[in-house]
Amino acid sequence: MQTNFTPEQLADPQTARSNQVLRACVHCGFCTATCPTYQVLGDELDSPRGRIYLIKDMLESGRPADEKTVKHIDRCLSCLACMTTCPSGVHYMHLVDHAREHIENTYRRPPAERALRWLLARILPHPGRFRLALRAARLARPLRGLMPDARLRAMLDMAPEAIPAASPNDRPQVFPAEGARRRRVALLTGCAQRVLDTDINDATIRLLTRHGCEVVVARGAGCCGALTHHMGKTAESHASAAANIRAWTAEMDGDGLDAVVINTSGCGTTVKDYGHMFRTEQLAEDAARVAAIARDVTEVMADLGIAPVEDAPRLRVAYHAACSLQHGQKITAQPKKLLKAAGFEVVEPQDPHLCCGSAGTYNLMQPEISGELKSRKIATLEATRPQVIAAGNIGCMMQIGSDTAVPVVHTAELLDWATGGPQPRKLREN
């Protein structure tokens, strides 16, 4: 794609990077075939190719974002299926991130939407606030029918029936390896996951220590910054990321780390991009060091190998590939191989590359499109007649689990159970 940025514009690192991304695009349209919003809406401007044209025009002209551009960029899930499909290697993720930052800095949203985004950015990354908000949402659920905005109704629907108590394992501490130590790793305990499903981190710690990992929950580490990053709130997202970088590099420079382990794939995609996010900032070198050792839990377990499994649970597991794992991190085979090695029968739904519609805060900001994608995903998963659905991302688990009777559990929970841990709570309840 031909671009016409001025030398002054290209002096900005963000614009220079976007120029590289735009020039890689050859207008082929392969991306439209795998774009979920294009499949649902059928509008070229709701495809990656259409959005690329809108972003190019907005950035080249240097003008503030307009309502039309904002509408179509907001509808993007950032599922990154287009990056998997693209034959030209267009790094759409960096481009749409720049567009969102430009929108945040130049566009005045309607008051209600501005307030909602402010509220989400102030609540979701903070476990204490989020837990209180979910309790309030449960109390307000009987008033759901009176809510004039679908987004407010979606927020009430998000609140689970039961909110687990905070896990003591989320506090800064070190969990020793069982037997000989093979790895020393830091675990990102995250933010929303610590409130919505404490079983995931607990199972991950048991799984890793059982397989010879000393697991560190580093002091000062918390939200990865993804939630605010995808809203274009760069200062807030970088503040969260910087806290993690400092916490983990302190461990790296102390007793050392072999990996930063992440069990929420949306967070993993962001942490692995820290080097790019901070490339022009003071923390550039440390950010690159952290990004270089960031690993999904299934990557680490694939390297370690599953311990011998006795009396394996013979369950039929439908594996849901989270977009941030298969498209963002290009991790596709490891989770399925691990589940099979643990004794499970693994099946996949039709169109496994398509998004479930969760996408961070997308299911709250775009509930209609998200609901359509959720219905499609659940239908294809249930068609495999599974006894359990496995996924590697808390957002997907909440999205799918909200509308199916099939238990939805984290891959790490199943691996933990198969190798000596307790049966996942959701399976016990069913």
C-alpha positions as CSV (number, residue, x, y, z in Angstrom):
1,M,0.0,0.0,0.0
2,Q,1.3,3.4,-0.9
3,T,1.5,5.9,1.9
4,N,2.2,9.7,2.0
5,F,3.3,10.6,5.5
6,T,5.4,13.7,5.8
7,P,9.0,13.5,7.2
8,E,7.7,15.4,10.3
9,Q,5.0,12.7,10.8
10,L,7.5,9.9,10.4
11,A,9.7,11.4,13.1
12,D,7.0,10.0,15.5
13,P,7.9,6.4,16.3
14,Q,4.3,5.3,16.4
15,T,3.6,6.8,13.0
16,A,6.8,5.3,11.6
17,R,5.7,1.9,12.8
18,S,2.2,2.3,11.3
19,N,3.7,3.4,8.0
20,Q,5.7,0.1,7.9
21,V,2.5,-1.9,8.7
22,L,0.5,0.0,6.0
23,R,3.1,-0.5,3.4
24,A,3.1,-4.3,3.9
25,C,-0.6,-4.5,3.0
26,V,-1.3,-5.5,-0.7
27,H,-5.1,-5.2,-0.5
28,C,-5.6,-8.9,-1.2
29,G,-8.6,-9.3,1.1
30,F,-7.6,-12.7,2.5
31,C,-8.2,-11.2,5.9
32,T,-12.0,-10.7,5.3
33,A,-12.5,-14.5,5.1
34,T,-11.5,-15.0,8.8
35,C,-12.7,-11.7,10.3
36,P,-15.6,-12.4,12.7
37,T,-17.2,-8.9,12.5
38,Y,-17.1,-9.0,8.7
39,Q,-18.9,-12.4,8.8
40,V,-21.5,-11.0,11.2
41,L,-22.0,-7.6,9.6
42,G,-21.0,-8.0,6.0
43,D,-19.6,-4.5,5.8
44,E,-16.2,-4.0,4.2
45,L,-15.4,-1.3,6.7
46,D,-15.9,-3.9,9.5
47,S,-13.1,-6.0,8.0
48,P,-9.4,-5.6,8.6
49,R,-8.9,-4.3,5.0
50,G,-11.6,-1.7,5.5
51,R,-10.3,-0.6,8.8
52,I,-6.8,-0.3,7.4
53,Y,-8.1,2.2,4.8
54,L,-9.9,4.2,7.6
55,I,-6.8,4.2,9.8
56,K,-4.5,5.2,6.9
57,D,-6.7,8.2,6.0
58,M,-7.0,9.3,9.6
59,L,-3.3,9.1,10.4
60,E,-2.0,10.5,7.1
61,S,-4.3,13.5,7.3
62,G,-3.4,14.1,10.9
63,R,-7.0,14.9,11.6
64,P,-8.9,14.1,14.8
65,A,-10.8,10.8,14.6
66,D,-14.4,11.1,13.3
67,E,-17.5,9.2,14.3
68,K,-17.5,6.9,11.3
69,T,-13.9,5.8,11.9
70,V,-14.5,5.4,15.6
71,K,-17.5,3.2,15.0
72,H,-15.7,0.7,12.8
73,I,-12.5,0.6,14.9
74,D,-14.6,0.1,18.1
75,R,-16.2,-2.9,16.4
76,C,-12.8,-4.6,16.0
77,L,-12.3,-7.5,18.4
78,S,-8.5,-7.5,18.1
79,C,-8.8,-11.3,17.7
80,L,-5.9,-11.1,15.2
81,A,-7.3,-13.8,13.0
82,C,-6.3,-11.5,10.2
83,M,-2.7,-11.7,11.1
84,T,-2.8,-15.5,10.9
85,T,-4.4,-15.4,7.5
86,C,-2.4,-12.5,6.0
87,P,0.2,-13.7,3.4
88,S,2.1,-10.4,3.6
89,G,2.8,-10.4,7.3
90,V,0.8,-7.2,8.0
91,H,1.1,-6.6,11.8
92,Y,-2.5,-5.4,12.2
93,M,-2.2,-5.4,16.0
94,H,0.3,-2.6,16.2
95,L,-1.7,-0.6,13.7
96,V,-5.0,-0.8,15.4
97,D,-3.4,-0.1,18.8
98,H,-2.0,3.1,17.4
99,A,-5.4,4.0,15.9
100,R,-7.1,3.5,19.3
101,E,-4.5,5.7,21.0
102,H,-5.2,8.4,18.4
103,I,-8.9,8.1,18.9
104,E,-8.5,8.3,22.7
105,N,-6.4,11.5,22.3
106,T,-8.5,13.3,19.6
107,Y,-12.1,12.1,19.8
108,R,-14.8,13.3,22.2
109,R,-17.1,10.4,22.9
110,P,-20.7,10.9,24.1
111,P,-20.9,11.4,27.8
112,A,-22.4,8.0,28.7
113,E,-19.9,6.1,26.7
114,R,-17.0,8.2,28.1
115,A,-18.2,7.5,31.6
116,L,-18.5,3.8,31.0
117,R,-15.0,3.5,29.6
118,W,-13.7,5.5,32.5
119,L,-15.5,3.2,34.9
120,L,-14.2,0.0,33.3
121,A,-10.6,1.3,33.3
122,R,-10.8,2.2,37.0
123,I,-12.4,-1.1,38.1
124,L,-11.4,-4.1,36.1
125,P,-7.6,-3.9,36.5
126,H,-8.0,-3.6,40.3
127,P,-9.1,-6.8,42.0
128,G,-10.5,-5.2,45.2
129,R,-12.6,-2.7,43.3
130,F,-13.7,-5.3,40.8
131,R,-14.9,-7.7,43.6
132,L,-17.0,-4.9,45.1
133,A,-18.4,-4.0,41.7
134,L,-19.5,-7.6,41.1
135,R,-21.2,-7.7,44.4
136,A,-23.1,-4.5,43.6
137,A,-24.0,-5.9,40.1
138,R,-25.5,-9.0,41.7
139,L,-27.7,-6.8,43.9
140,A,-28.8,-4.7,40.9
141,R,-29.5,-7.7,38.6
142,P,-33.3,-7.7,39.4
143,L,-33.4,-4.2,37.9
144,R,-31.9,-5.4,34.6
145,G,-35.0,-4.9,32.6
146,L,-35.1,-1.2,33.5
147,M,-31.7,-0.5,32.1
148,P,-32.0,1.6,28.9
149,D,-28.5,0.7,27.6
150,A,-27.6,-2.8,26.4
151,R,-24.1,-2.3,27.7
152,L,-25.3,-1.7,31.2
153,R,-27.4,-4.9,31.0
154,A,-24.3,-6.8,29.7
155,M,-22.3,-5.6,32.8
156,L,-25.0,-7.0,35.1
157,D,-25.0,-10.3,33.2
158,M,-21.3,-10.6,33.7
159,A,-21.6,-10.9,37.4
160,P,-21.3,-14.6,38.4
161,E,-23.8,-16.1,40.9
162,A,-21.0,-16.7,43.3
163,I,-17.8,-14.6,43.8
164,P,-15.0,-16.7,45.2
165,A,-13.0,-15.4,48.2
166,A,-9.6,-14.1,47.4
167,S,-6.9,-16.8,47.2
168,P,-4.0,-16.6,49.6
169,N,-1.8,-17.8,46.8
170,D,-2.1,-14.4,45.0
171,R,0.0,-12.7,47.6
172,P,3.7,-12.2,47.0
173,Q,5.5,-15.4,48.0
174,V,7.6,-18.3,46.7
175,F,6.2,-21.8,46.2
176,P,9.1,-24.4,46.3
177,A,9.4,-27.0,43.7
178,E,8.5,-30.6,44.6
179,G,11.6,-32.7,44.3
180,A,14.6,-31.4,42.4
181,R,14.1,-27.8,41.1
182,R,14.1,-27.7,37.3
183,R,13.0,-24.2,36.7
184,R,12.5,-20.9,38.6
185,V,9.5,-19.0,37.2
186,A,7.3,-16.0,38.0
187,L,3.6,-16.4,37.7
188,L,1.4,-13.5,36.5
189,T,-1.6,-13.7,38.8
190,G,-3.4,-11.0,36.9
191,C,-6.3,-8.9,37.9
192,A,-9.8,-9.9,36.7
193,Q,-9.0,-13.6,36.9
194,R,-8.1,-13.3,40.6
195,V,-11.7,-12.2,41.2
196,L,-13.6,-14.3,38.7
197,D,-12.0,-17.7,39.1
198,T,-9.3,-18.2,41.8
199,D,-9.1,-21.9,40.9
200,I,-7.0,-21.2,37.8
201,N,-4.0,-19.7,39.6
202,D,-4.2,-22.3,42.4
203,A,-4.2,-25.1,39.8
204,T,-1.3,-23.5,37.9
205,I,0.9,-23.3,41.0
206,R,0.2,-26.9,41.9
207,L,0.9,-28.1,38.3
208,L,4.2,-26.2,38.0
209,T,5.5,-27.1,41.4
210,R,4.6,-30.7,40.9
211,H,6.7,-30.7,37.7
212,G,9.8,-29.2,39.3
213,C,9.2,-25.4,39.1
214,E,9.8,-23.0,41.9
215,V,7.0,-20.5,41.5
216,V,7.4,-16.8,42.5
217,V,4.5,-14.4,42.9
218,A,6.6,-11.2,42.6
219,R,5.9,-8.2,44.8
220,G,4.6,-5.3,42.8
221,A,3.3,-7.3,39.8
222,G,-0.3,-7.1,38.9
223,C,-2.5,-6.2,35.9
224,C,-0.6,-6.7,32.6
225,G,-2.1,-3.5,31.1
226,A,-4.1,-5.2,28.3
227,L,-7.5,-3.9,29.3
228,T,-6.6,-0.2,29.2
229,H,-4.1,-0.7,26.3
230,H,-7.0,-1.9,24.1
231,M,-9.0,1.2,25.1
232,G,-6.2,3.4,23.8
233,K,-5.4,4.6,27.4
234,T,-1.6,4.4,26.9
235,A,-0.5,6.1,30.0
236,E,-2.6,3.8,32.2
237,S,-1.6,0.7,30.4
238,H,2.1,1.5,30.5
239,A,1.9,2.3,34.2
240,S,0.6,-1.2,34.8
241,A,3.1,-2.8,32.5
242,A,6.0,-0.9,34.0
243,A,5.1,-2.2,37.5
244,N,5.4,-5.7,36.2
245,I,8.6,-5.1,34.4
246,R,10.2,-3.7,37.5
247,A,8.9,-6.5,39.6
248,W,10.1,-9.3,37.3
249,T,13.5,-7.8,36.5
250,A,14.2,-7.5,40.2
251,E,13.7,-11.3,40.3
252,M,15.7,-11.8,37.2
253,D,18.6,-9.8,38.7
254,G,18.2,-11.5,42.0
255,D,17.7,-15.3,42.2
256,G,17.0,-15.4,38.5
257,L,14.0,-16.5,36.4
258,D,13.7,-19.0,33.6
259,A,10.3,-17.8,32.5
260,V,7.4,-15.5,33.3
261,V,4.5,-17.8,33.2
262,I,1.1,-16.5,32.1
263,N,-2.2,-18.5,32.2
264,T,-4.4,-15.9,30.7
265,S,-3.6,-15.8,27.0
266,G,-4.9,-12.2,26.5
267,C,-2.3,-11.1,29.1
268,G,0.3,-13.3,27.4
269,T,-0.1,-11.5,24.1
270,T,0.4,-8.2,25.8
271,V,3.4,-9.2,27.9
272,K,5.1,-10.7,24.9
273,D,4.7,-7.3,23.2
274,Y,6.3,-5.3,26.1
275,G,9.5,-4.9,24.1
276,H,7.6,-3.1,21.3
277,M,5.4,-1.1,23.7
278,F,8.4,0.4,25.6
279,R,10.9,0.5,22.7
280,T,11.3,4.3,22.9
281,E,11.1,4.6,26.7
282,Q,13.6,4.3,29.6
283,L,12.5,0.8,30.4
284,A,13.1,-0.4,26.8
285,E,15.9,-2.9,27.7
286,D,14.2,-4.4,30.7
287,A,10.9,-4.6,28.8
288,A,12.6,-6.6,26.1
289,R,14.2,-8.9,28.7
290,V,10.8,-9.6,30.2
291,A,9.1,-10.1,26.8
292,A,11.8,-12.6,25.8
293,I,11.1,-15.0,28.7
294,A,7.3,-14.6,28.8
295,R,5.6,-18.0,28.2
296,D,2.1,-19.4,28.3
297,V,1.7,-22.1,30.9
298,T,1.2,-24.7,28.1
299,E,4.5,-23.7,26.5
300,V,6.3,-24.3,29.8
301,M,4.5,-27.6,30.4
302,A,5.3,-28.8,26.9
303,D,9.0,-28.2,27.6
304,L,8.8,-29.9,31.0
305,G,6.7,-32.9,29.9
306,I,3.7,-34.3,31.7
307,A,4.4,-36.5,34.6
308,P,3.2,-40.1,34.2
309,V,-0.6,-40.2,34.5
310,E,-2.3,-43.0,36.5
311,D,-6.0,-43.6,36.3
312,A,-6.4,-40.8,33.8
313,P,-9.9,-39.2,33.7
314,R,-11.4,-40.4,30.4
315,L,-13.4,-37.4,29.5
316,R,-14.3,-36.0,26.1
317,V,-12.8,-32.5,26.1
318,A,-13.8,-29.8,23.5
319,Y,-10.8,-27.6,23.2
320,H,-11.6,-23.9,22.6
321,A,-8.6,-22.1,21.1
322,A,-8.5,-18.5,22.5
323,C,-7.8,-16.0,19.8
324,S,-5.0,-14.4,21.8
325,L,-3.3,-17.8,22.1
326,Q,-3.7,-19.2,18.6
327,H,-3.5,-15.9,16.7
328,G,-1.7,-13.5,19.1
329,Q,0.9,-16.0,20.3
330,K,0.8,-18.7,17.5
331,I,0.3,-21.4,20.1
332,T,-1.9,-24.1,18.6
333,A,-0.6,-27.6,19.1
334,Q,0.8,-27.6,22.7
335,P,-2.5,-27.4,24.7
336,K,-4.1,-30.2,22.7
337,K,-1.0,-32.4,22.9
338,L,-0.8,-31.9,26.7
339,L,-4.5,-32.8,27.2
340,K,-4.1,-35.9,25.1
341,A,-0.9,-36.9,27.0
342,A,-2.9,-36.5,30.2
343,G,-5.5,-39.1,29.0
344,F,-8.3,-36.9,27.7
345,E,-10.1,-37.4,24.4
346,V,-9.7,-34.0,22.7
347,V,-12.1,-32.7,20.0
348,E,-12.3,-29.4,18.2
349,P,-15.3,-27.4,17.1
350,Q,-16.0,-26.3,13.5
351,D,-14.3,-23.0,12.6
352,P,-12.0,-23.1,15.7
353,H,-10.2,-19.9,14.3
354,L,-13.2,-17.7,15.0
355,C,-13.6,-15.6,18.1
356,C,-16.1,-16.3,20.9
357,G,-16.8,-12.6,21.2
358,S,-15.3,-12.0,24.6
359,A,-12.1,-10.0,23.7
360,G,-11.4,-8.2,26.9
361,T,-14.1,-5.6,27.4
362,Y,-15.6,-6.2,24.0
363,N,-18.6,-8.2,25.3
364,L,-19.4,-5.2,27.5
365,M,-18.9,-2.5,24.9
366,Q,-20.4,-4.3,21.9
367,P,-22.9,-6.7,23.4
368,E,-25.0,-7.4,20.3
369,I,-22.1,-8.4,18.1
370,S,-20.5,-10.3,21.0
371,G,-23.7,-12.1,21.7
372,E,-24.0,-13.3,18.0
373,L,-20.4,-14.6,18.1
374,K,-21.0,-16.3,21.5
375,S,-24.0,-18.1,20.1
376,R,-22.1,-19.4,17.1
377,K,-19.2,-20.5,19.2
378,I,-21.3,-22.4,21.8
379,A,-23.3,-24.1,19.0
380,T,-20.1,-25.5,17.4
381,L,-18.6,-26.5,20.7
382,E,-21.8,-28.3,21.9
383,A,-22.0,-30.1,18.5
384,T,-18.9,-32.1,19.5
385,R,-20.9,-33.5,22.4
386,P,-18.2,-32.8,25.0
387,Q,-18.2,-33.6,28.7
388,V,-16.1,-30.5,29.4
389,I,-14.8,-27.5,27.5
390,A,-11.2,-26.4,28.0
391,A,-9.8,-23.0,27.3
392,G,-6.7,-21.0,28.2
393,N,-8.2,-17.5,28.8
394,I,-10.6,-16.3,31.5
395,G,-12.5,-14.0,29.2
396,C,-13.4,-16.9,26.9
397,M,-14.3,-19.1,29.9
398,M,-16.7,-16.5,31.2
399,Q,-18.2,-15.8,27.8
400,I,-18.8,-19.4,26.8
401,G,-19.7,-20.6,30.3
402,S,-22.4,-17.9,30.7
403,D,-24.7,-19.7,28.2
404,T,-23.9,-23.5,28.2
405,A,-24.6,-26.3,30.6
406,V,-21.2,-27.9,29.7
407,P,-18.5,-27.1,32.4
408,V,-15.9,-24.7,31.1
409,V,-12.5,-25.1,32.8
410,H,-9.0,-23.9,32.3
411,T,-6.5,-26.3,30.5
412,A,-4.2,-26.0,33.5
413,E,-7.0,-27.2,35.8
414,L,-7.4,-30.4,33.8
415,L,-3.7,-31.0,33.6
416,D,-3.4,-30.4,37.4
417,W,-6.2,-32.9,38.0
418,A,-4.8,-35.6,35.7
419,T,-1.3,-35.4,37.3
420,G,-2.4,-35.6,41.0
421,G,-4.4,-32.4,41.8
422,P,-8.0,-32.2,42.9
423,Q,-10.9,-32.5,40.5
424,P,-11.8,-29.1,39.1
425,R,-14.6,-27.5,41.1
426,K,-16.9,-27.0,38.1
427,L,-16.7,-30.7,37.3
428,R,-17.5,-31.6,41.0
429,E,-20.5,-29.4,40.8
430,N,-21.7,-31.1,37.7
